[in-house]
Amino acid sequence: MYFHRLASAFLVSGSLIAGTLTAYAYQEQEVRRPKLIKRAKRPNFLERDWNGIYFENLFEDGLVGERPVPSSTPAANPSKVAGPQTVTPAASPTDAGSFTWSQVIGNTVIEDEVKALQQQLTMDVTTPGRFKSDYGKVHQSYSMLSMLFGIIIEYDDDVRWKEMAPLAQPAFARAAANSRVGSLQAYNNAKLQKENLTELVRGGGFGNQQKPVDAVDWASAVKRSPIMVQLETTLKTLKPHLANKTEFTQNNETVLHGASLVAAMGQVLGHPEMDDAEEEDYLVYAEAMKKAAGQVVQGCQTNNYDLAAEGFNLIEQSCSNCHDEWR
């Protein structure tokens, strides 16, 4: 009897425990059950709801007034970045900085020429003794640098060193003027500007402490004599490369570079602030040289040897005619 009651007690206890566990299980399941998220119903739109928001006909309803007249300004030519452009026959504007230099000389030609002059100065400005005998070469290099950085200041497109050009150009002009003599003072200044140029070419700043110029003073930026020296050197370089079509094809980039430089120098020689710029015949010769150089550039760009050779002959002819009258 005792054992029977004990078994019944155990049975009741087990039932209570099982019931409790089941309740906890249901409670846990209720806790873990994800909450229902009420979402907004999808809106219904009627056709009239869209009236006035979008045009039924863009050309009839959206365009109002007269059709605009296309601009007469030529579109930008993406090839300007890669190389120089063909010289246009239009007369040069007289306002400083308004000339479209990118039609005469490409930004890569300017950059390559500046780098070449920097390397030349590295060889020529070494010691006071070397400078005393070679100061004429230094004067020539700084004169061309002053001219090129004057062009950079006025350049109508993106070109390297444009930000530093108002500092560099007058500094190179002073170095050119000082280098007319082989004194120690001239050497020290030439060495300083050589270091400034080297830092600039490497991607740094320009360490000159002088005030930057607002505009190029072409009367003091470069003289006619150094330009003539550079013209003679460039034409001697170009002549053998235009002797025949094979030479022209093999040296196309060199011819394009030199012809672009000749065209730029022709533009500078005809600037109103330059010496003898008031002489009509002198301007005619400078303009003829610039146009002929542009023809050589066009021949290089189109791989047309006959056009380039004819342009080079016209350059020599304009130079010869000018020298016959002005020398």
C-alpha positions as CSV (number, residue, x, y, z in Angstrom):
1,M,0.0,0.0,0.0
2,Y,2.8,2.3,0.9
3,F,4.7,1.6,-2.3
4,H,1.5,2.2,-4.3
5,R,1.0,5.7,-2.9
6,L,4.7,6.5,-3.5
7,A,4.4,5.5,-7.1
8,S,1.3,7.7,-7.5
9,A,3.2,10.6,-6.0
10,F,6.0,10.2,-8.4
11,L,3.6,10.0,-11.3
12,V,1.9,13.3,-10.2
13,S,5.2,15.1,-9.8
14,G,6.4,14.0,-13.2
15,S,3.2,15.2,-14.8
16,L,3.6,18.6,-13.1
17,I,7.2,18.9,-14.2
18,A,6.3,18.0,-17.8
19,G,3.5,20.5,-17.8
20,T,5.8,23.2,-16.5
21,L,8.5,22.5,-19.2
22,T,5.8,22.4,-21.9
23,A,4.6,25.8,-20.7
24,Y,8.1,27.2,-20.7
25,A,8.6,25.8,-24.2
26,Y,5.5,27.5,-25.5
27,Q,6.5,30.7,-23.8
28,E,10.0,30.6,-25.3
29,Q,8.4,29.9,-28.7
30,E,6.1,32.9,-28.2
31,V,9.1,35.1,-27.4
32,R,11.1,34.1,-30.4
33,R,8.1,34.5,-32.8
34,P,9.0,37.4,-35.2
35,K,6.9,40.5,-35.1
36,L,4.6,41.2,-37.9
37,I,5.5,44.4,-39.8
38,K,2.7,46.4,-41.2
39,R,3.5,47.9,-44.6
40,A,1.8,50.6,-46.5
41,K,-0.5,49.6,-49.3
42,R,0.7,50.1,-52.9
43,P,-0.7,53.4,-54.1
44,N,-3.0,53.6,-57.0
45,F,-2.5,56.4,-59.5
46,L,-5.0,57.7,-62.1
47,E,-3.9,59.0,-65.4
48,R,-5.1,62.5,-64.5
49,D,-2.6,62.5,-61.6
50,W,0.3,62.8,-64.1
51,N,-1.1,65.7,-66.1
52,G,1.2,68.7,-65.9
53,I,4.3,66.9,-64.6
54,Y,5.7,65.6,-67.9
55,F,5.5,67.1,-71.3
56,E,3.2,65.3,-73.8
57,N,5.5,66.4,-76.6
58,L,8.9,67.8,-75.6
59,F,9.6,69.7,-78.8
60,E,6.1,71.3,-78.9
61,D,5.5,72.0,-75.2
62,G,9.0,72.2,-73.7
63,L,10.9,74.5,-76.1
64,V,9.8,78.1,-76.0
65,G,11.1,80.9,-78.2
66,E,13.4,81.1,-81.2
67,R,16.0,78.5,-81.8
68,P,19.5,79.9,-80.7
69,V,22.0,80.8,-83.3
70,P,25.1,78.6,-83.2
71,S,28.2,80.3,-81.8
72,S,30.9,81.4,-84.2
73,T,33.6,80.3,-81.8
74,P,35.3,77.1,-83.1
75,A,34.9,74.1,-80.9
76,A,37.9,73.0,-78.9
77,N,40.1,70.6,-80.7
78,P,41.2,67.6,-78.5
79,S,44.3,67.1,-80.6
80,K,45.8,70.4,-79.2
81,V,47.0,68.5,-76.1
82,A,48.9,66.0,-78.2
83,G,50.6,68.4,-80.6
84,P,50.6,71.8,-82.2
85,Q,47.8,73.1,-84.4
86,T,47.9,74.4,-87.9
87,V,48.6,78.1,-88.1
88,T,45.5,80.1,-89.2
89,P,45.9,82.8,-91.8
90,A,44.0,85.3,-89.7
91,A,45.9,88.4,-88.6
92,S,47.3,88.4,-85.1
93,P,45.3,90.3,-82.5
94,T,47.2,93.2,-80.9
95,D,45.8,92.8,-77.4
96,A,48.3,91.0,-75.2
97,G,47.1,87.6,-74.1
98,S,44.2,87.4,-76.6
99,F,46.1,85.5,-79.2
100,T,45.3,81.8,-79.5
101,W,48.7,80.4,-79.0
102,S,47.5,76.8,-79.1
103,Q,46.9,77.3,-82.9
104,V,50.6,78.0,-83.3
105,I,52.5,75.8,-80.9
106,G,51.3,72.8,-78.9
107,N,51.7,72.5,-75.2
108,T,53.9,69.4,-75.5
109,V,56.3,71.3,-77.8
110,I,56.6,74.0,-75.2
111,E,57.2,71.5,-72.4
112,D,59.8,69.5,-74.4
113,E,61.7,72.7,-75.4
114,V,61.8,73.9,-71.8
115,K,63.2,70.6,-70.7
116,A,65.8,70.7,-73.4
117,L,66.9,74.2,-72.3
118,Q,67.1,73.0,-68.7
119,Q,69.5,70.2,-69.7
120,Q,71.5,72.7,-71.8
121,L,71.9,75.0,-68.8
122,T,73.0,72.1,-66.6
123,M,76.0,71.7,-68.9
124,D,76.7,75.4,-69.4
125,V,76.4,76.7,-65.9
126,T,78.8,74.7,-63.8
127,T,81.7,76.8,-62.7
128,P,82.6,80.6,-62.9
129,G,85.4,79.7,-65.3
130,R,83.2,77.8,-67.6
131,F,80.6,80.5,-67.5
132,K,83.1,83.2,-68.3
133,S,83.8,81.5,-71.7
134,D,80.3,80.3,-72.4
135,Y,78.1,83.1,-71.1
136,G,76.8,83.7,-74.7
137,K,75.2,80.3,-74.7
138,V,73.6,80.9,-71.3
139,H,72.3,84.3,-72.5
140,Q,70.7,82.5,-75.5
141,S,69.1,79.8,-73.3
142,Y,67.6,82.2,-70.8
143,S,66.3,84.4,-73.6
144,M,64.4,81.4,-75.1
145,L,63.1,80.4,-71.7
146,S,61.8,84.0,-71.1
147,M,60.1,83.8,-74.5
148,L,58.5,80.4,-73.8
149,F,57.3,81.3,-70.4
150,G,55.8,84.5,-71.8
151,I,53.9,82.2,-74.2
152,I,52.9,80.0,-71.2
153,I,51.5,83.1,-69.4
154,E,49.3,84.0,-72.4
155,Y,48.5,80.4,-73.5
156,D,44.8,79.8,-74.1
157,D,44.7,76.2,-73.1
158,D,46.1,73.9,-70.4
159,V,49.9,74.0,-70.3
160,R,52.4,72.9,-67.7
161,W,54.0,75.5,-65.4
162,K,51.2,78.1,-66.1
163,E,50.8,78.8,-62.4
164,M,54.5,79.6,-61.9
165,A,55.1,81.3,-65.2
166,P,54.4,84.9,-63.9
167,L,57.3,84.4,-61.5
168,A,59.6,82.4,-63.9
169,Q,59.3,84.6,-67.0
170,P,60.7,87.9,-65.5
171,A,63.4,85.9,-63.6
172,F,64.6,84.3,-66.9
173,A,64.5,87.7,-68.6
174,R,66.8,89.2,-65.9
175,A,69.1,86.1,-66.1
176,A,69.3,86.6,-69.9
177,A,70.1,90.3,-69.5
178,N,72.7,89.6,-66.8
179,S,74.3,86.9,-68.9
180,R,75.5,89.4,-71.6
181,V,78.7,89.5,-69.6
182,G,80.7,86.7,-67.9
183,S,81.0,88.3,-64.5
184,L,80.8,86.4,-61.2
185,Q,77.6,88.2,-60.3
186,A,76.0,87.1,-63.6
187,Y,77.2,83.6,-63.0
188,N,75.6,83.5,-59.5
189,N,72.3,84.7,-60.9
190,A,72.5,82.2,-63.8
191,K,73.2,79.4,-61.3
192,L,70.3,80.4,-59.0
193,Q,67.8,80.5,-61.9
194,K,69.2,77.2,-63.2
195,E,68.4,75.6,-59.8
196,N,64.9,77.2,-59.8
197,L,64.2,75.8,-63.3
198,T,65.5,72.4,-62.3
199,E,63.1,72.3,-59.3
200,L,60.2,73.5,-61.5
201,V,60.8,70.9,-64.1
202,R,60.9,68.2,-61.4
203,G,57.4,69.3,-60.3
204,G,58.3,71.7,-57.5
205,G,57.8,75.4,-57.2
206,F,59.8,78.3,-58.3
207,G,62.0,79.8,-55.6
208,N,62.1,83.3,-56.8
209,Q,61.1,86.0,-54.3
210,Q,60.3,88.7,-56.8
211,K,56.7,89.9,-57.4
212,P,55.0,88.0,-60.3
213,V,54.0,90.0,-63.4
214,D,50.4,90.6,-64.4
215,A,51.2,90.6,-68.1
216,V,54.1,89.9,-70.4
217,D,56.3,92.9,-71.3
218,W,57.4,91.6,-74.7
219,A,59.8,94.5,-75.2
220,S,62.0,93.2,-72.4
221,A,61.0,89.6,-72.4
222,V,63.1,88.7,-75.4
223,K,65.2,90.5,-78.0
224,R,65.2,90.0,-81.7
225,S,68.8,88.8,-81.9
226,P,68.4,85.6,-79.8
227,I,65.3,84.7,-81.8
228,M,67.2,85.0,-85.0
229,V,70.0,82.8,-83.6
230,Q,67.4,80.2,-82.6
231,L,65.7,80.4,-86.0
232,E,69.0,79.8,-87.7
233,T,69.7,76.8,-85.5
234,T,66.2,75.3,-86.0
235,L,66.2,75.7,-89.7
236,K,69.6,73.9,-89.9
237,T,68.2,71.1,-87.9
238,L,65.1,70.8,-90.1
239,K,66.7,71.0,-93.5
240,P,68.2,67.5,-93.7
241,H,65.0,66.0,-92.4
242,L,63.1,67.5,-95.3
243,A,65.6,66.4,-98.0
244,N,63.3,63.5,-99.0
245,K,60.2,61.7,-98.0
246,T,62.1,58.9,-96.2
247,E,63.9,61.4,-93.9
248,F,60.7,63.3,-93.4
249,T,58.8,60.2,-92.3
250,Q,61.5,59.0,-90.0
251,N,61.9,62.4,-88.3
252,N,58.3,63.6,-88.4
253,E,58.2,64.5,-84.7
254,T,61.4,66.5,-84.9
255,V,60.1,68.4,-87.9
256,L,56.8,69.1,-86.2
257,H,58.6,70.3,-83.1
258,G,60.9,72.6,-85.0
259,A,58.2,74.0,-87.3
260,S,56.0,74.8,-84.3
261,L,58.8,76.6,-82.7
262,V,59.4,78.7,-85.8
263,A,55.8,79.6,-86.0
264,A,55.8,80.8,-82.4
265,M,58.9,82.9,-83.0
266,G,57.3,84.4,-86.0
267,Q,54.3,85.4,-83.9
268,V,56.6,87.0,-81.2
269,L,58.6,88.9,-83.8
270,G,55.4,90.5,-85.0
271,H,54.2,91.5,-81.6
272,P,53.4,95.3,-81.4
273,E,55.9,95.7,-78.5
274,M,58.9,94.2,-80.4
275,D,61.5,96.2,-82.2
276,D,60.6,97.3,-85.7
277,A,57.0,96.0,-85.2
278,E,55.7,99.3,-86.6
279,E,57.4,98.6,-90.0
280,E,54.8,97.1,-92.4
281,D,57.2,95.2,-94.5
282,Y,58.9,93.6,-91.5
283,L,55.5,92.4,-90.2
284,V,54.7,90.9,-93.6
285,Y,57.9,88.8,-93.5
286,A,57.2,87.7,-90.0
287,E,53.6,86.7,-90.8
288,A,54.8,84.9,-94.0
289,M,57.3,82.9,-92.0
290,K,54.6,82.0,-89.4
291,K,52.2,80.8,-92.1
292,A,54.8,78.8,-93.9
293,A,55.8,77.1,-90.6
294,G,52.1,76.3,-90.1
295,Q,52.1,74.6,-93.5
296,V,55.1,72.4,-92.4
297,V,53.1,71.5,-89.2
298,Q,50.1,70.6,-91.3
299,G,52.3,68.4,-93.5
300,C,53.6,66.6,-90.4
301,Q,50.1,66.1,-89.0
302,T,48.8,64.7,-92.3
303,N,52.1,62.9,-93.3
304,N,52.2,65.0,-96.5
305,Y,55.8,65.4,-97.4
306,D,55.2,67.6,-100.4
307,L,53.2,70.1,-98.3
308,A,55.8,70.2,-95.6
309,A,58.7,70.6,-98.0
310,E,56.9,73.4,-99.8
311,G,56.3,75.1,-96.5
312,F,60.0,74.8,-95.5
313,N,61.0,76.4,-98.8
314,L,58.6,79.3,-98.1
315,I,60.2,79.7,-94.6
316,E,63.7,80.0,-96.1
317,Q,62.3,82.4,-98.8
318,S,60.7,84.7,-96.2
319,C,63.9,84.7,-94.1
320,S,66.0,85.5,-97.2
321,N,63.7,88.3,-98.3
322,C,63.7,89.8,-94.8
323,H,67.5,89.6,-94.5
324,D,68.0,91.3,-97.9
325,E,66.0,94.3,-96.7
326,W,66.9,94.5,-93.0
327,R,70.4,93.4,-92.6
